[in-house]
């Protein structure tokens, strides 16, 4: 009798373990990378299901979102242009990657290197570099935005924040 009870208990434990494993496999995990984007075009972001590889935050909105597409079609998604710039800095494919940003003035995906950037905008990680399609007197180009990110000259720096916002 004890032998049968042990076998039944073992089978129950095994069944429960299999159910747990199968439920974890079926469950959609966060998206970090999409493969096969050989056209190097911006892809739709699955909001609340896509992770930024730099800050690990889930992307909540396309507003100021960014994408990097490697020449082999791998695509990464970012919640803030500043995260994209930090992440791609040392990547070997940096010069050949296609960079995209979603603009706050036209709500379109455009080439990140052709975009203009505000310096005091509300962005997901609070860097302040909101992307725009149109130039205005208060924007900077991509190279300047990148340089300021590398120097730490963004709204996450209290000295810069006070200088730009008067706080």
Secondary structure, DSSP 8 states (H G I E B T S, - for coil): -HHHHHHHHHHHHHHHHHHHHHHHHHS---B-EE---TT-------TTTBB-TTT--B---STT-EEEE-TTS-EEEESSHHHHHHHHTT-TTGGG-EEEEE-SSS--EEETTT-EE-SS---TTS----EESS--TT-B-HHHHHHHHHHT-STTSHHHHHHHH--
